[in-house]
Amino acid sequence: MKEIKWVNNTMPKSDDKELAVMSLEAVAKARRFHESFPQYAMTPLAKLDHMAEFLGLGSLYCKDESWRFGLNAFKVLGGSFAMARYIAKETGRDVEQLPYEVLTSDELREAFGQATFFTATDGNHGRGVAWAANKLRQKAVVFMPKGSTQTRLENIRKENATATIEDMNYDDCVRLAAEHAAKTPRGVVIQDTAWEGYEEIPSWIMQGYGTMASEADEQLHADGCQRPTHIFIQAGVGSLAGAIQGYFANRYPENPPKVVVVEAAEAACLYKGAAAGDGKIRIVDGDMPTIQAGLACGEPNTISWEILKNHVSVFAACPDWVSAKGMRVLGAPFKGDPQVISGESGAVPMGLLFSIMTMPELSELKNDLGLDETSRVLLFSTEGDTDPIRYKDIVWYGKNYD
C-alpha cells in the first residue's frame, strides 16, 4: 500500500498581498450574487457527531456540495461569478447591478452581445461553466484531459456546450483552451488557475468559491461552533484551497484554524513545493493516473500559492486508497450521522483525517496538528457521485485503484 506523504510548512513568508483577493467584502459580494439565482439554496453542513466520537475529536463537520444548484459539485460557484464579473466589466457596471434576472434578460444580452467562454476541466468546472453559459445564452467550449469519463463529458454536452476529450493532460488542455480563445472573436478563458498575465478571472473564480466558505462559517456559528480549529481542504491547482484558506485567514486573523492541504499523490505540485521549502513553485508534468480526477493538476495557481505558503500548516500527498476510504466512511456513516455521497475528489480530506486518527504510523502528524478531543474539524466534500459507475465500484464493490 502506498504511503501518505506530508510536510510541515516551513517556507519563508512573502508580503501576503494576495490575501486581499479573499477579503470578507469580496466574498460577501459573491455570495449576494449567488443568492440571486432561483436555483440557490445553502448546501448542507453535515454534523458527524458519532464519527467525531469514534475518532477522538470534539466535533466534525462536512460541507456537502453534492446539492449545489443540482449540479452535484461546487465548481459552478466560481465559473458563474467570474462570467458575471467579466460581463459587468465589459458593460461598465458593478456586478451588484447584475443579479441573475438581469444577467439572463434580453436587455443585457443586447447590451453585451455574444462571447465564447473556453475552459479546461476534468468535469465539474467545465459543467459549471457550461451551465452558466447556457443560462446566460452564451457559448461554451470545453476541453477535457485524457482519462476523463464519458459520463462527465455527456453532462457538459447536455448544457449545449461543445466538449471534447483530448489526448493530453489537464495542464496542456488549459493551454489549448487559451490558444483557441486567442483565435476566437470575443473568446474568453474561464479557468481557475492563474499564470503571469492571467490573474483577474482566476481571482474572481476564487471569490466565487468563497460563497461555500461563508455559508459553512455561518452554519458553524448556528451550531454553536465559534470557529473551526482545523480545516482539511483538497487541492488541484490550489484555487479552492487558496480560497478557503484566504477566507478563514481573513475571518479569524488573530486565531486562524490550522489548514491541511490535501492533494492526489500523482499530482502533488503544492506538496512538492512545500517539501522543497524555498517558497518557489514546483510543477508536476506528464500523465497523472489517479481516480481523483478533479485534483489531477500539476501547475499551481500563482495567486493561491502565495496565500497557501503564508498560511497553511501542513501539505499532504495522498494515494487513491485514501480517497476510497473517505468515500466509504462518508457513504456508510454511524447510525444517527447524516450520509454524505462524496466522489473521488470530494472525499480525500475525510480519508486523510480518518487515517491520521486511526493509523499509528501517522501519530507524529496527529501530534503536530494537535488533533484531539477539543478539536473542531471542518471538511469540504466538493462533489457527489459525478461518476456514478466508479462510485459504485469503490463503495459497493470495494474496488481499489492503488
N, C-alpha and C positions, 0 to 999 in steps of 0.2 A: 504494500500500500504506500503510495506516495505521501511524503510528509508535508505538513503545513509549514511554510516559512514565514518568519516575521522579524521585524526590526523596530526598535525604538527610534523615534525621530530625534536625531542629534544634528540635523542640518542647520547651518547658520541662517539667521533670520534676515529678511530683507526689509525694505521700508514699508511693506504691507499696504501699499496704495490700492491694490485690487480688492481689498476687503470692502471698500465703499460700494463696489458693484452690488453687494448683497445687503445694502443698508435697509433698515426696517421700513423706511419710507418707500423705497423702490419695490420691496416685496409687497407692501400693502397696496400699492397701485396695481401690481399684477393680480393680486387676489381679487380686488374690486372688479377688474376686467373679467376674470373667470366667473365671478358670481353673476355677471350679466347674462351668461349663457342659460338658455332654458334647460339644457342638459345638466346644469351644475347641481351637485349635491356633495356635501362634505363626505369624504370616504371614511369608513370605519377605522377606529383605533382599537384593535383587539387587545384586551387585557388578559394576559395569560397567567392568572394567579397560581394555578396548580403547577404549571411548569416552572414558575419562579421559585416556588417552594421546593420542588424537586431538585432544581439546580443550585439552591442555596443563595438565591437573590432576594432582595427586598421586594421588587416588583419588575414586571416585564411587559412591555407594550410593543405591538407590531402594527404599523400603519399599513392597511390593506388596500393597495392601489388597483386591485382587480376590478373594483367598482367604478373606476374613473370614466365618466362620460360614455359608459357602455363599450369602451374600447379595450378593457382588460389590462391596461397598463397606464403609467403616469405620464408618458412622454408627450402626450398632446398638450400638457400644460406649457411646455417650453416652446414648441413649434407654433402654437396658436398665438401666444403673446408676442413672439418675435415677428410674426407676419403682421400682426396688428400694429406694432411699433414701426415697422417698415412702411406700411400704408399711411400711418399717421405722419411720418416724416415726409413722405412723397407728396402728401396733400396739404402740408403746412399746418397740421393740427397736433394737439396733445392727444395721447392715447386715451385719456379720460373722456375725450369727446367721441370716442368710437366704441361704445358698448356693442354687444352682439347685434342688436336690432338695427343699429346704424351701419355696422360693417357689412351686413347682409342686404342692405337696402339698394334699390335701383339707383337712388341718387348718388350713393357713394361709388357704385360700380361705374356710373357715368363720369364721376369726377376723377377716379383713379384709373379706369381702363382695365387692361388685361396684362398680367405678368405671368411668368412661368417660374415656379419655385422648384429648384433642384435640390436633391439631398441624397445622402448615402445612409444605409441602415441595415441592421440585421432583421428588422421587422417592426419593432414598436415605435421608434422615432418616425420612420417612413409612413407608417399607418397614421400617426398623429398629424403629420404634415399633409398627407393626402386627404384626411378627413377635414381638416381646417380649410384647405384649398377648395375642396368640394363645397363646403358650406358657404364660402365666400365667392363661389363661382369663378375661381381662378384655376390655372393649370398646375399640375404637379408631375414631376419626373423623378423616379426613384431608382437608384442603383443599389443592388444587394450583393454582398460578397459570396464567393463560392462556399457551399455548405449550408446556405440559407434554405429553409424548408419551403415546400410548395404551399403549405397552409398559410404561412406568413406572406408569401408572395400574393396569393389569391385574396387575402384580406385587404391588401393595399389596392389591388386592382378593382375591388368592389367599390372603392371610393372614387372611381373614374380617373385614376392616375395611370400614367404609363410607368410600368415597373418591369425590371429585368434582373435576373441573377447573372452576375459576371464571373469570369474565371480569374478572379483576383481577390486579395484580402480587403478588409474594411478600409484601411487607410488609403489603399490605391483607389477604392471606389469614391472616397472623398475627393481625391484629386481629379477623378473622372467627372464627377458632378461639377466641380469648379471649372474644368475645361469646357464642358458643354454650356454652362451658364454664360461663360465669357463670349461664346459664339452665338448666343441666342438674344435677339432683341428683347429687352426687359427681362432678361434671365437673372434670377436671384438665388444665391446659395443660402439655404436654411440649414445650418449644421451646428451641432452642439460642441464642436471642437474649435479651438482658436489657434491662429498662427499669425506671424507678423503681417500686418496689413489687413487682417480679418479678425477683428475683435468686437466690433459693435454688436452684430447679430448674436454671436455666442453669449455675450453678456446679457442680452435680452432673454435668451433661452434660459440661462441660469436663473434670472429673476422670476421667470415663469415657474420654474421648479420650486421656487421659494413658497408658492402657494401651499404646497404639500407640507413644508416645514411649519409654516404659520398655522395651518389647521391643526397639526399634531401638537404644537405648543399650546394652543387654545384648549384642545381636548385633554391634555395632561393636567392643566390647571383646573378644568372642570371636574377631574377625578381626584383633586386634592394633591396632585404632584406638582410642586412649585417649579421644578426643573429636573431634567434627566441628569444623572451623574455620568452616564456613559451612552454613547451612540455608536452603533455599528452601521456603516454605510458602504455599499458596493461601489466599484468604480470601473469604468472602461477607459474613456479619455479623461475622466475625472470631473466632468461638468456637474453631474449630480452631487458628487462628494463635495466639490467646492461650494456648491450652492447650499447644501445642508450645513457644512462646517461654517461657511460665511454667515448664514442666518443666525446660528446659535452663538457664534463668537460675538456678533453684534448685539444679540438679545441679552446675553449674560456676560458682559465684558469683564466683570470683577470675579466671576466664578464660573467659567465656562465648563461644559461637560468634557470629559475625555472622549476623543473620537478615534475610532479604529476604522481605517480604510481597508476594504476587503476586495481583492482582485482575483481573477482567474489566473492560476499558476502559469498557463501558457501565454499570457498576455500581460504580465505584471510589470508594466513600464514604470509605474509610480513606485512600487516596491524596489525596483532596481535603482531608481534614482535615490530613494531614501537610504538604501544599503550602501551606495557609493559615498553618501554623507557630505558631498560638497555643495549640494543645492542645485546642481545642474540637471537638466532634463536628460533622461535616458530613453532610448527607443527600442521597441521590440519589432522585428520585421519578419517576413516570411509567413508561412502558414501558422495558424493558431488553432489547432484542433482541440476544441472544448465544447461541452454542452452549454456552457454559459455564454451563449451567442451574443447577448447584449453587452458583454464585458470583453469581447474579443477585439480589442483596440490597442494598438501598440504605440501610438504617438499622443502624449499628453496635451490637454488643453493648456495653453500657456497662462491664461488668466487664472484658472483653477489651481495650477501648480503653485503659483505664488501664494495663494490662500492656504493651500494644504501644507506646504513646507513650513509655514509660520505657525500653524495651529494644531495640526494632527498629532496625536500621541504615538500611535502605532500603525505601521503599514504591514499588511499580511497578504501572502500569495497562497491561494487555496486550490488544491486539486479538485477534480469534479466530484469525488466521493463526498466532499464537504457539502457541496450544493445538494446532492442527492439526499444526504442525511437531513438537511434543513427542510427539503420538500416533504419528506416523510413525517418529520416531527410536527411541522405545522399542519399537515393534512390529516394526521391522526392524533388529535390532542387528548389530554386528560379529560375525563368526564367533567363537564362544567365549564371548561375553557372553550372559547369560540374556535371554530375551524378556520384556517386561512389557506386557501388554494393558492399556492405560490409556485411560479415557474422557476426554471433553472437559474436565471439571473436574479430573481427576486429572493430566493431562499438561502443564498450562500451566507449572509450575515447570521441567520439563525443557526446554520450548520456550524459556523465557526464558534459562536457563543456556546452552543451545546458541547462542542469538542473541548473548548477551554475549561468548562466547568466539570467535565466528566473524565478527561484523559490525564492521568498523572504526568505524562511527558510534557504537558503544556502548563504545568503548575507554575513555572517561572513567569510565563506570560500572565497567568491569572494574578499572581502576586504583584507584578509590575503595574498592572491596571487597577489593582485594589478592588477586584470584584469579590463582593461578599454579601452577607445578609442585609447590609444597609444600601446596596446598590439599586438604582432605579434605571433600568436599561431600556433604550428606545431603538427599535429596528424599523426598517422600511422595506416592506415586500413590494417591489416596484412593478411586478407583473403577476398575472394569474397564469392559467394554463394556455399560454399563447400558442403552444404546440401541443395540442391535446393527445396526440399519439405518443409522443415522447414522455409526456407527463404520466400517462397510464403505464408505460413501460417501466418507468422508475418507481412510481408509488405503488402501483398494483402488482407488477410482476417482478419487482426487485432488481431490475437491470442495473448493473454497474458499468461505468464508462472508463474507469481507470484500470 
